[in-house]
Amino acid sequence: MQFSFPLSPFTMAAHIRLIARPFTIFAALAAATSIPALASVTLTAWPDYASVRTGLTQQFKTAISGATGETVYWRVNGISGGNSTIGWISTTGLYTAPATVPGGATVAVTASAAHAPDVTIIVTITTGLSHFVSTTGNDSNPGTYALPWRTIQHAANSARPGDRVYVRGGTYYGSINVPGSGSATTGPIVFQSFPGEQAVIDGSGNAWTGSELMGLVNLIGAHSYIVIEGFEMRNWTSSIATHIPLGILVNGSGTHVQLLNNIIHAITETTTQGSALGIGVYGNGTTPIGNLTIGGNQIYGLKLGWAESILVDGDTDGFTITENHIHDSDNIGIDAVGYWGTGPTVYDHARNGLISRNTLYNLSSLHNLSYGKYAADGMYCDGCSNTIIERNLVYACDQNISASSEIYGQVSSYVTIRNNVLYAANMTGISIGGYTTAGGSDHVVIVNNTILHNTNVGWGNGLHVGAHATNNIFENNIVYATVPGALYMGGSGSTDQSVTSDYNIIYGTALPLQWVFMGTTYESFSAYRIASGHDLHSSFTNPGLLSAVYPYNLSLETTSPALATGNYALGAADYGTLDFPGAPRVTGSTISIGAYQQ
């Protein structure tokens, strides 16, 4: 299933296609017959996991970057085309499960191309049932295609591990509580819109039955191996501050929950002290929420109060938030949170996460009833740790990306912000550190981002460094201002040890431009550099972007001074293996400055 979203007003050097769950699984799982790969060619295949009932089919798809004309070959357990015991796969990637479950209940489907690493996908073969729900059904029916059930709740109560619930097109009113779990051996329980149709879960007229949190879809307690895919969720609101409506609520513990390709909108709160969320994940059990995937969702038109479009909070260890399209709401887009008392004390923070290839825009709290000012981050790591934020497009948010903590004595730590394209923030491109009375940032690596600062507010910052910021790195970035502002803002509480800044290209065309270091303002790059001792290998020069005005194209001209002039010595652990559009991040032993390698 694919989504192709317009990135207007942004023109890419190469068209970006938002694809549901295109994860690359590298050659560790590949068969010994693999052809050696060229580093510049990447093969991706999706879905990255599948559960297929005996005798039924699953279509796999592929994409190749860095080469054209490549042919993809398919194997099952190393056998070209497969066989009757393990299942067959066609030359187009259509897998047909065997008539009986093979030993071990799983097979390995491998895609190969001549010059790319193989991609291997684990497929679970099950005897699970397919159930059907329709607005014209009846819960006394058997739940077959011909005689479907009427309510999604009845299907949720009936489904067992390995089962798949197909919900036919139409509108279903109310809230659903999923009581059970799938399993690693039998397969997940999957709830999805019937292919080619749109099932809508509508909260209009819902009676409040939750305590504080209530979603249109709820996974409360221990839940594992659950997939929620392809629904539209809408029209769920609260006028009571202690009632928090959500599109999807995951509250407890468990593993391998996947929230995929849903459309969530019109989730709102109408008080001055309330909250609402598109997707809320709260790890509050004695074991964490792990292997969580939130991918391919479109979330917009929310009135969030104090909350976020996507929240991952508490004891959450291992999460992927990718390919989501979040826009036109009145607070934070994606928030990975810690230390707010949700989970067990030692583990009360989201950690070991990947936030990648999302598109976020028009997120501002200026007209939020609880704020009334510019305060919304596009992406916010609020006390998260060991998290990578990469290859995202974020624009027209109050702060495009922030990593800090709102809890005094706590920090966001070991966070990498790399290969992102950011522009038109109302206040700040990237922010680290916090207020003197709050927490801060430690070991945050900010590398190879392109930040175009052209806010309509009229003044702002490229990078903001607040209090309690230690051991942070700001390198290989382009900061280009077309409005007055501080290209580097070392605010109250920052020190000369807050951040190491170097190998950047910093430029501006509007006056005044300022650099603020440890509370002192400098009116020129050279004065700032002498006073700070930072950015000794950086330059104040036009970075040679193809277009820094509308329609924007922030890739590099062929004569750009950013080409091959970055700090290669940082290493792939810091700057990654792919640039913003997905090309190799390095060329030989060189790396360019900014989000594009070229």
C-alpha positions, 0 to 999 in steps of 0.5 A: 500500500503506497501513499504519495503526498505532495510536498508543496511548497517544496520541490525536491531534486528527486521526487520523494514517495512516502511508502508504507513500511519500506524498511531495508533489512541488510545482508546478515540474513541473506543467502550465501548465493548473494551477488556482492553489492555496490555501496551506492545501490540500495534495494528495499522491500515491503512489507518487512514482515507478513503473516499469511494463512495457508494457501493464501497470497501476499504481494511483496514490492520492491524499490531500487535506488542508485541504479536503473534497469535492475531485475529483482529475483525472488527466493524462498528459504534460498530456493529460487521460486520456492516449492510446495513445502515452503510456498511459491513466489512469482517473478513479480513478488507474489507469494503463495503460502503452502497448503500446510504450515511448514516446520518452524511456521516461518519461511524467509522470502529473499529479494535480490538484485545484481548490485545491492544487498539482499533483503530478507523478509520473515513470513509466518504461515498460519491457519488463522481465520479471516473475519469480515465486518460490514455496516449491513452485517449482523453480529449473530452472523458467522463473520464470513465474507458473505455473512459479515458481522456488524460491529468491529467490537464483536470482531475484536472480541472474537479474533484469535492469534493469526486472524485477520479482521477485514472491515468493509467500507462505511462509517462505524460509530463508537469506540473499540477495545481490543481485548486480546493479543496475537503471538510470535508463532501463530501471527498477529491479530490484524484489523484493517480496512477491506482492500480498496474500501475505506472503513471510518471509525467516527466518535460523534455522539460517543459516551465517555466510558474511559477514566482519563484517556479514551481512544476510538481504538484502545489497547489497554493493558498487555498487548502484543502482535496487534496491527491496526491498519488503513482506518479513518478515525475522526470526530472525537472531542472533549469539553472536560479537561480530565477527559482526553480523547485520542484516535488510537490509545496504547496504554500498558505494555507489550511488543510488536504493535503496528499502527499503519496507514491510518487517517486521523483527524478532527480529534479535539479538546475545547477547554483551556486546560485539556488535551487531545492526541492523534496517537498516544502510547503510554508505557506504564507496565512492569515490562516496556512497550517494545518493537512499536511501529507507527508508520504511514499515517496521515494526521491533521486538523487536531485541536490538541491543547497541551498534547501532541499528534503522536506521543510515545511516553514512559517505559517504551524501549524500541520504537519506529515512527516513519513515513507519517504525514502530520500537518495543520494542528495546533501543537507538537507533531511527534513527541518522544517523552520521559520523566513525567511519571508514566512508567517505572521510575528508572525506565520512565522515558522513551528510548532506542527509537527511530524517527525517520522520513516523516513530513510535518508542517503547519504546526503552531500553538499560536491559536491554541486555547491553552497557549496563545503563543508560538510554542509548538515543536514539529518534532520534540525529544522531551527526555528521550534517549538513544534516538535517531531523528533523520531524513525528515522534512519539517517546515512552518512549525514554531520550532522545527526540531527540539531535544531537551527536557521539561523536568529539572535534573533530567535531559534528552541524551544520546540523540542524533538529529541528522540529514533533515531538511528544515525551513520556515520555522516561526521561531527556531530551526533546531533547539537544544537545552532548556530553561534554567528551571527545567532540564536540558540536553546531553550528547545530542549530535546535530549533523548534516541538516539543511536549515533555511530560516525564512520565518514570516514572524520576522525574526528568529534563530537557526540554532538555539542553545539553552541551559543545561546543555552539555557535550553536544555537537553541531557540525556539517550543517547549512544554516541560511537566513533570509530574514533577520535573526540569530544564526547561533543563539547561546541563550541564558544558561548556556556555556562554552561547553554546551556545544562544539560547533564546526564545519558548518556553512552559515549565511544570511542575506538580511540584516541584522544577523547576529551570533549570541554566545554565552549571552553576548551578542556579536554582529559578525561571524568573525567576531563570534568565532574569535570570541567563542573559539568555535566554527574554526573550519566553518565559513560565512558564504553562500551555500549554493542552494538551488533555490532558497526562495519559493519554490524551494529546492535546497539541494546543492548547485554543482559549484556549491562550497558545501560539496565534499567539505564536511567533516568525514571523520565524524563517522557513519555512526553520527551522519548515517549512511543515506542523505535526505533523499536516500542517496549514499551519505558519503562519496569515497572518503568525503562528505558534503555539508548539509542534508544533500550529498550530491 
